[in-house]
Amino acid sequence: MDSLSLATYSVMDLLVLHARIIEELRKRQILRTVNNPVADYAELLACRAFGLLPAANSEKGYDAKDEKGTRYQIKARRIANGSKPTRFGVIRKLEENHFDFLLAIVFTHDFKVEKAALLSPSVIKERAFFQEHVNGWVLRLCDALWSHTSVIDVTRQLQEAQENDYPPHREDFDEGRMQLQNAVEKRLPLIIDTRHGGSRVIAELFIVPQGIVFFDVGWCCDASWHPIHFVKGDIAGEGPWRVGDCTIREIYRSDPLWSSYEAWQQFMATEEGQRLGGREVAEREKDILLEQIEEQ
């Protein structure tokens, strides 16, 4: 089998290929379901369409927010071949007002946006019903939902975000590296959102040929944990930046982790802080980590 140069494919091309592969595996009874990356893709499109910032994994009840702080929960379903979804995923703790809008998206079987709409919590309470055994609200997919007078149709905006999806160019990654390097040189306060490890304040960051090396705050104060991390992948974006399956973004005073960043800066302003965790010390530790990775 000839190897595919997947790096030249657009996101849409990859998703279509994914759908066809999953369907073929299901037909061969290798898979019992037609699982797909619909949730992650829906969040990606929403952020592209409306300029949203993905929420940290530790956030509960919403998936992204805009520059004004408006919070969006994103629910999506895909119409797989041979089946049609009748409801969105369960909405939990609706009464606690964790989001300001719910963005509901329906994809065709090959991941094209069929419908998309913004719903307020009041519309959800009107159209959804509470189901005790799942401890959440269930929103049905029906014509009455899309035609509700308070529902905002955003189908075209999501479709345009798809139409503007192109295969990545090498220059895009080079530009991303330059932009992130500028942020590091300016000593901007940065935080990294990881898929499995939540959000971490970055004490030091180095851009290396295959990705980045970053240090947790307090990295030089406790030898009982592993505070230095290597993330492999191309760097893309102008801030926030994507590296592998992580997102690096600037941290602000309103962020719950700001106090950790501030405490670290106060420590690093001391003579002891510079002696234990200065940039030159961190660079030596970075080199040791990369040597260990090469030896593996």
CORUR-V120098 format. One record per residue. N is the residue number from 1. RES is the residue in three letters. OMEGA is omega in degrees with one decimal (NA if undefined). Layout:
BEGIN
n->N res->RES omega->OMEGA
n->N res->RES omega->OMEGA
END
This chain:
BEGIN
n->1 res->MET omega->179.1
n->2 res->ASP omega->178.2
n->3 res->SER omega->179.3
n->4 res->LEU omega->175.7
n->5 res->SER omega->-174.2
n->6 res->LEU omega->-179.4
n->7 res->ALA omega->-179.0
n->8 res->THR omega->-178.4
n->9 res->TYR omega->171.1
n->10 res->SER omega->177.1
n->11 res->VAL omega->-179.7
n->12 res->MET omega->178.1
n->13 res->ASP omega->-179.7
n->14 res->LEU omega->-179.4
n->15 res->LEU omega->176.9
n->16 res->VAL omega->177.6
n->17 res->LEU omega->178.2
n->18 res->HIS omega->-178.6
n->19 res->ALA omega->-178.9
n->20 res->ARG omega->179.1
n->21 res->ILE omega->179.8
n->22 res->ILE omega->-179.3
n->23 res->GLU omega->179.2
n->24 res->GLU omega->177.4
n->25 res->LEU omega->176.9
n->26 res->ARG omega->179.0
n->27 res->LYS omega->179.8
n->28 res->ARG omega->179.2
n->29 res->GLN omega->172.6
n->30 res->ILE omega->176.3
n->31 res->LEU omega->179.2
n->32 res->ARG omega->-178.8
n->33 res->THR omega->177.0
n->34 res->VAL omega->179.7
n->35 res->ASN omega->-179.1
n->36 res->ASN omega->-177.1
n->37 res->PRO omega->-171.4
n->38 res->VAL omega->-176.9
n->39 res->ALA omega->-179.5
n->40 res->ASP omega->-179.2
n->41 res->TYR omega->178.7
n->42 res->ALA omega->178.8
n->43 res->GLU omega->178.4
n->44 res->LEU omega->-179.5
n->45 res->LEU omega->179.8
n->46 res->ALA omega->179.9
n->47 res->CYS omega->177.6
n->48 res->ARG omega->-174.4
n->49 res->ALA omega->-172.3
n->50 res->PHE omega->178.6
n->51 res->GLY omega->-177.3
n->52 res->LEU omega->175.4
n->53 res->LEU omega->-180.0
n->54 res->PRO omega->177.7
n->55 res->ALA omega->174.8
n->56 res->ALA omega->-179.1
n->57 res->ASN omega->-178.9
n->58 res->SER omega->179.6
n->59 res->GLU omega->-179.9
n->60 res->LYS omega->170.9
n->61 res->GLY omega->174.6
n->62 res->TYR omega->-173.0
n->63 res->ASP omega->-177.8
n->64 res->ALA omega->175.6
n->65 res->LYS omega->180.0
n->66 res->ASP omega->-174.4
n->67 res->GLU omega->177.7
n->68 res->LYS omega->-179.6
n->69 res->GLY omega->177.8
n->70 res->THR omega->-173.7
n->71 res->ARG omega->-178.4
n->72 res->TYR omega->166.3
n->73 res->GLN omega->-174.3
n->74 res->ILE omega->177.8
n->75 res->LYS omega->-177.9
n->76 res->ALA omega->173.9
n->77 res->ARG omega->178.6
n->78 res->ARG omega->177.9
n->79 res->ILE omega->179.9
n->80 res->ALA omega->177.4
n->81 res->ASN omega->177.2
n->82 res->GLY omega->178.6
n->83 res->SER omega->179.2
n->84 res->LYS omega->-178.4
n->85 res->PRO omega->-180.0
n->86 res->THR omega->-177.6
n->87 res->ARG omega->173.8
n->88 res->PHE omega->177.0
n->89 res->GLY omega->-175.9
n->90 res->VAL omega->175.9
n->91 res->ILE omega->-174.8
n->92 res->ARG omega->175.2
n->93 res->LYS omega->179.8
n->94 res->LEU omega->-177.1
n->95 res->GLU omega->-178.3
n->96 res->GLU omega->173.6
n->97 res->ASN omega->179.2
n->98 res->HIS omega->180.0
n->99 res->PHE omega->-179.9
n->100 res->ASP omega->176.8
n->101 res->PHE omega->169.3
n->102 res->LEU omega->176.4
n->103 res->LEU omega->-178.4
n->104 res->ALA omega->-177.2
n->105 res->ILE omega->174.0
n->106 res->VAL omega->177.8
n->107 res->PHE omega->169.1
n->108 res->THR omega->-176.3
n->109 res->HIS omega->179.9
n->110 res->ASP omega->170.5
n->111 res->PHE omega->173.0
n->112 res->LYS omega->179.6
n->113 res->VAL omega->177.3
n->114 res->GLU omega->178.1
n->115 res->LYS omega->175.3
n->116 res->ALA omega->-177.9
n->117 res->ALA omega->174.4
n->118 res->LEU omega->-178.8
n->119 res->LEU omega->175.0
n->120 res->SER omega->177.3
n->121 res->PRO omega->-179.7
n->122 res->SER omega->176.8
n->123 res->VAL omega->179.9
n->124 res->ILE omega->179.6
n->125 res->LYS omega->179.2
n->126 res->GLU omega->-172.9
n->127 res->ARG omega->-176.9
n->128 res->ALA omega->175.3
n->129 res->PHE omega->-177.8
n->130 res->PHE omega->179.8
n->131 res->GLN omega->-172.3
n->132 res->GLU omega->-173.1
n->133 res->HIS omega->173.8
n->134 res->VAL omega->177.6
n->135 res->ASN omega->179.8
n->136 res->GLY omega->-178.9
n->137 res->TRP omega->-178.8
n->138 res->VAL omega->-178.4
n->139 res->LEU omega->-177.2
n->140 res->ARG omega->173.3
n->141 res->LEU omega->-179.1
n->142 res->CYS omega->-178.4
n->143 res->ASP omega->-178.7
n->144 res->ALA omega->178.4
n->145 res->LEU omega->-176.8
n->146 res->TRP omega->-176.3
n->147 res->SER omega->179.9
n->148 res->HIS omega->-173.9
n->149 res->THR omega->-178.8
n->150 res->SER omega->179.4
n->151 res->VAL omega->-178.5
n->152 res->ILE omega->180.0
n->153 res->ASP omega->179.2
n->154 res->VAL omega->-178.2
n->155 res->THR omega->-175.6
n->156 res->ARG omega->-180.0
n->157 res->GLN omega->179.5
n->158 res->LEU omega->178.4
n->159 res->GLN omega->177.8
n->160 res->GLU omega->176.4
n->161 res->ALA omega->175.9
n->162 res->GLN omega->-177.3
n->163 res->GLU omega->-179.7
n->164 res->ASN omega->179.4
n->165 res->ASP omega->-179.9
n->166 res->TYR omega->174.9
n->167 res->PRO omega->179.9
n->168 res->PRO omega->176.5
n->169 res->HIS omega->178.5
n->170 res->ARG omega->-179.1
n->171 res->GLU omega->179.3
n->172 res->ASP omega->179.7
n->173 res->PHE omega->178.1
n->174 res->ASP omega->179.0
n->175 res->GLU omega->178.0
n->176 res->GLY omega->177.9
n->177 res->ARG omega->-179.2
n->178 res->MET omega->-179.2
n->179 res->GLN omega->179.5
n->180 res->LEU omega->177.6
n->181 res->GLN omega->177.6
n->182 res->ASN omega->179.5
n->183 res->ALA omega->179.2
n->184 res->VAL omega->-178.0
n->185 res->GLU omega->177.6
n->186 res->LYS omega->-179.5
n->187 res->ARG omega->176.8
n->188 res->LEU omega->177.0
n->189 res->PRO omega->-174.1
n->190 res->LEU omega->177.2
n->191 res->ILE omega->179.0
n->192 res->ILE omega->176.2
n->193 res->ASP omega->-178.9
n->194 res->THR omega->-175.8
n->195 res->ARG omega->-174.4
n->196 res->HIS omega->-174.6
n->197 res->GLY omega->180.0
n->198 res->GLY omega->-178.5
n->199 res->SER omega->-178.5
n->200 res->ARG omega->172.9
n->201 res->VAL omega->-178.8
n->202 res->ILE omega->176.4
n->203 res->ALA omega->177.0
n->204 res->GLU omega->179.1
n->205 res->LEU omega->176.4
n->206 res->PHE omega->175.0
n->207 res->ILE omega->-177.2
n->208 res->VAL omega->-174.0
n->209 res->PRO omega->-175.8
n->210 res->GLN omega->-179.8
n->211 res->GLY omega->-179.8
n->212 res->ILE omega->167.4
n->213 res->VAL omega->178.2
n->214 res->PHE omega->-176.7
n->215 res->PHE omega->173.1
n->216 res->ASP omega->173.4
n->217 res->VAL omega->-178.0
n->218 res->GLY omega->-173.3
n->219 res->TRP omega->-175.4
n->220 res->CYS omega->-173.2
n->221 res->CYS omega->-175.6
n->222 res->ASP omega->-177.1
n->223 res->ALA omega->-174.7
n->224 res->SER omega->-179.9
n->225 res->TRP omega->-175.7
n->226 res->HIS omega->-172.2
n->227 res->PRO omega->-178.7
n->228 res->ILE omega->-170.2
n->229 res->HIS omega->174.1
n->230 res->PHE omega->176.6
n->231 res->VAL omega->-177.8
n->232 res->LYS omega->176.0
n->233 res->GLY omega->175.2
n->234 res->ASP omega->179.4
n->235 res->ILE omega->-179.0
n->236 res->ALA omega->176.8
n->237 res->GLY omega->179.4
n->238 res->GLU omega->-176.1
n->239 res->GLY omega->3.4
n->240 res->PRO omega->179.4
n->241 res->TRP omega->175.0
n->242 res->ARG omega->174.6
n->243 res->VAL omega->-175.2
n->244 res->GLY omega->177.5
n->245 res->ASP omega->-179.8
n->246 res->CYS omega->175.5
n->247 res->THR omega->176.1
n->248 res->ILE omega->-178.4
n->249 res->ARG omega->176.8
n->250 res->GLU omega->-180.0
n->251 res->ILE omega->-178.8
n->252 res->TYR omega->-176.7
n->253 res->ARG omega->-178.7
n->254 res->SER omega->-178.5
n->255 res->ASP omega->179.3
n->256 res->PRO omega->-178.3
n->257 res->LEU omega->-178.5
n->258 res->TRP omega->-178.5
n->259 res->SER omega->177.5
n->260 res->SER omega->178.6
n->261 res->TYR omega->-177.0
n->262 res->GLU omega->179.5
n->263 res->ALA omega->178.8
n->264 res->TRP omega->179.1
n->265 res->GLN omega->178.3
n->266 res->GLN omega->177.9
n->267 res->PHE omega->-177.7
n->268 res->MET omega->177.0
n->269 res->ALA omega->179.7
n->270 res->THR omega->177.8
n->271 res->GLU omega->179.2
n->272 res->GLU omega->179.3
n->273 res->GLY omega->179.6
n->274 res->GLN omega->-179.8
n->275 res->ARG omega->-176.5
n->276 res->LEU omega->-171.7
n->277 res->GLY omega->178.1
n->278 res->GLY omega->-176.8
n->279 res->ARG omega->-179.0
n->280 res->GLU omega->177.5
n->281 res->VAL omega->179.9
n->282 res->ALA omega->-179.3
n->283 res->GLU omega->177.0
n->284 res->ARG omega->178.5
n->285 res->GLU omega->177.0
n->286 res->LYS omega->179.7
n->287 res->ASP omega->178.4
n->288 res->ILE omega->178.9
n->289 res->LEU omega->-179.1
n->290 res->LEU omega->176.3
n->291 res->GLU omega->178.5
n->292 res->GLN omega->179.1
n->293 res->ILE omega->179.5
n->294 res->GLU omega->-178.6
n->295 res->GLU omega->-177.9
n->296 res->GLN omega->NA
END
